[in-house]
Amino acid sequence: MSRLRELLVDLDSIAPAFRNTPLTTEQTERLQRITQAADSCFGTLTTGVSAIGWCIASAAHNQDFGLNADELMSLGWLLQELGNLSLVMTDLSRGAEERLSLAQALEVTP
């Protein structure tokens, strides 16, 4: 749960995207933790989506245990939400990485 807390942030409140000053050590560490947490969460989400797909495919071929229309609809909505959450995690990770890259470029520039 603590890793998810790292993701409940507004990146611009930590490090605005367009700035001309280097990041503090605290800002850099926070952005690195956000990137790691978002990437980890994204990996978990994609594994879960894969598992749900396997369950649906297995249920479709099982005569004794199948899924009714309501269950399939619920799984469809779940997959949609998981897909949307995956996109948010990807955007968050990229946003933090971009800010870190811009900060590194500022440090190199004389």
Secondary structure, 3 states (H helix, E strand, C coil): CHHHHHHCCCHHHHCCCCCCCCCCHHHHHHHHHHHHHHHHHHHHHHHHHHHHHHHHHHHHCCCCCCCCHHHHHHHHHHHHHHHHHHHHHHHHHHHHHHHHHHHHHHHHCC
